Amino acid sequence: MTGANDPIRQLQSTIDTLWQKADNGPAVTVATIRSDDGSPHVEPTTTGYDIVITERGSEQQRFANLNLHEAARWYLHGMAVAHAQNAELAHRTQPETPAFTPNGLKDTGYSRWNWMAPTIQTMQGFSPELGQWAQDYYAAVFVNYPLEDYEIRNAKYALLPNTHTG
């Protein structure tokens, strides 16, 4: 299928249009051929999209039967996370008197929240619904993996309620 009805072209156009709002450079190109290096590719189906991750000749993960909105959200979230993690690392500051983390390593100033919060902000910039989805996603993560005390100490953004057990 080609032209405006091409499902890959529709997905790429949706991603490109929304990613432009973030003003973080070009969007990723949606691959349609497996690379076997852990990168995703998309397989259009009669009902939507399958996002497939293959590595070393084996399928590792498949997100099946996604509609256009879900497939675009998957890519946008991944790009927002990557951008936020790069920014977090570039701007991380080590505490003046670093303590030790629970696993015995010196506190480097890291906090997951310092990339999660900007990811939510980026997703919010695409639409209120995508921002709420990202916030709900991370709130669910914190149910099983709350922020550690050092991550709370190092957080540069206001925390969501119930992000830690302390």
C-alpha positions as CSV (number, residue, x, y, z in Angstrom):
1,M,0.0,0.0,0.0
2,T,1.3,3.4,-0.9
3,G,0.3,7.0,-0.5
4,A,-1.8,8.5,2.3
5,N,-3.3,5.2,3.1
6,D,0.1,3.5,3.7
7,P,0.0,2.6,7.4
8,I,3.8,3.1,7.9
9,R,3.6,6.5,6.3
10,Q,0.6,7.4,8.6
11,L,2.5,6.2,11.6
12,Q,5.7,8.2,10.6
13,S,3.7,11.3,9.9
14,T,1.9,11.1,13.3
15,I,5.2,10.7,15.1
16,D,6.9,13.4,13.1
17,T,4.1,15.9,13.7
18,L,3.9,15.4,17.4
19,W,7.7,15.2,17.9
20,Q,8.1,18.6,16.2
21,K,6.3,20.0,19.2
22,A,9.1,18.9,21.5
23,D,11.7,20.8,19.4
24,N,14.3,18.1,20.2
25,G,15.7,17.4,16.8
26,P,14.3,14.9,14.2
27,A,12.1,12.0,15.1
28,V,13.3,8.4,14.7
29,T,12.5,6.7,11.4
30,V,10.1,3.9,11.8
31,A,11.9,0.8,10.6
32,T,10.0,-1.9,8.7
33,I,12.8,-4.4,8.4
34,R,14.2,-6.4,11.3
35,S,17.8,-5.6,12.2
36,D,18.3,-8.3,14.9
37,D,20.2,-5.8,17.0
38,G,17.5,-5.1,19.6
39,S,16.0,-2.2,17.6
40,P,12.3,-2.2,17.0
41,H,10.6,-2.5,13.6
42,V,7.0,-2.3,12.7
43,E,4.9,-4.9,11.0
44,P,1.5,-3.5,9.7
45,T,-1.4,-5.9,10.3
46,T,-4.9,-5.9,9.0
47,T,-6.0,-4.3,12.3
48,G,-3.1,-2.0,13.1
49,Y,0.6,-2.4,14.0
50,D,2.9,-4.9,15.6
51,I,6.1,-3.4,17.1
52,V,8.7,-6.2,17.1
53,I,12.1,-6.3,18.8
54,T,14.5,-8.9,17.5
55,E,18.0,-9.7,18.5
56,R,20.5,-12.2,17.3
57,G,17.9,-13.9,15.0
58,S,15.3,-14.2,17.7
59,E,12.1,-12.3,18.5
60,Q,12.5,-10.8,22.0
61,Q,9.3,-8.9,22.3
62,R,6.2,-8.1,20.3
63,F,3.6,-5.4,21.0
64,A,0.7,-6.7,19.0
65,N,-2.3,-5.2,17.5
66,L,-1.6,-1.6,18.4
67,N,-3.7,1.1,16.8
68,L,-2.1,4.2,15.3
69,H,-2.3,6.2,18.5
70,E,-0.8,3.4,20.6
71,A,2.0,2.7,18.2
72,A,2.9,6.4,17.9
73,R,2.7,6.7,21.7
74,W,5.2,3.8,22.0
75,Y,7.7,5.6,19.8
76,L,7.1,9.1,21.3
77,H,7.6,7.8,24.8
78,G,10.8,6.0,23.8
79,M,12.2,9.2,22.2
80,A,11.1,11.3,25.1
81,V,12.8,9.0,27.6
82,A,16.1,8.9,25.5
83,H,16.2,12.7,25.3
84,A,15.4,13.1,29.0
85,Q,18.1,10.5,30.0
86,N,20.7,12.2,27.9
87,A,19.8,15.6,29.4
88,E,19.8,14.1,33.0
89,L,23.3,12.7,32.5
90,A,24.7,15.9,30.9
91,H,23.4,18.0,33.8
92,R,23.9,15.6,36.7
93,T,25.7,17.2,39.7
94,Q,27.4,15.1,42.3
95,P,26.6,16.0,45.9
96,E,29.3,18.0,47.8
97,T,29.4,15.3,50.5
98,P,28.2,12.2,48.7
99,A,26.7,9.5,50.9
100,F,26.6,5.8,50.0
101,T,23.6,4.3,48.3
102,P,22.0,1.1,49.7
103,N,24.2,-1.0,47.4
104,G,27.4,0.6,48.8
105,L,28.2,2.9,45.8
106,K,29.0,6.5,46.3
107,D,26.0,8.8,45.5
108,T,26.6,10.3,42.1
109,G,23.6,12.6,42.2
110,Y,21.4,10.3,40.1
111,S,17.7,10.1,40.5
112,R,15.3,8.3,38.1
113,W,12.9,11.1,38.7
114,N,15.3,13.6,37.0
115,W,14.5,11.9,33.7
116,M,11.0,10.7,34.4
117,A,9.6,14.2,35.2
118,P,11.0,15.7,31.9
119,T,9.6,12.7,30.0
120,I,6.1,13.5,31.4
121,Q,6.6,17.1,30.5
122,T,7.5,16.2,27.0
123,M,4.5,13.9,26.6
124,Q,2.3,16.6,28.1
125,G,3.5,18.9,25.3
126,F,2.2,16.4,22.7
127,S,-1.2,16.3,24.4
128,P,-2.8,16.3,27.9
129,E,-3.8,12.7,27.3
130,L,-0.2,11.5,26.6
131,G,1.1,13.5,29.5
132,Q,-1.5,11.9,31.8
133,W,-0.6,8.5,30.4
134,A,3.1,9.0,31.1
135,Q,2.4,10.2,34.7
136,D,0.1,7.2,35.3
137,Y,2.8,4.9,33.9
138,Y,5.5,6.2,36.2
139,A,3.1,6.2,39.2
140,A,2.5,2.5,38.5
141,V,6.3,1.9,38.3
142,F,6.7,3.5,41.8
143,V,4.2,1.0,43.3
144,N,6.7,-1.8,42.7
145,Y,9.9,0.2,42.5
146,P,9.7,3.3,44.7
147,L,12.3,6.0,44.7
148,E,15.2,5.3,47.0
149,D,16.1,7.9,49.7
150,Y,19.1,9.1,47.6
151,E,16.9,9.5,44.6
152,I,14.5,11.6,46.6
153,R,17.4,13.7,47.9
154,N,18.7,14.2,44.3
155,A,15.4,14.9,42.7
156,K,15.3,18.3,41.0
157,Y,11.6,18.2,40.2
158,A,8.5,18.1,42.5
159,L,7.7,14.5,43.2
160,L,4.4,12.8,42.4
161,P,2.5,11.6,45.5
162,N,3.4,8.1,46.6
163,T,6.7,7.9,44.7
164,H,8.5,6.6,47.7
165,T,7.9,4.6,50.8
166,G,9.7,7.0,53.2
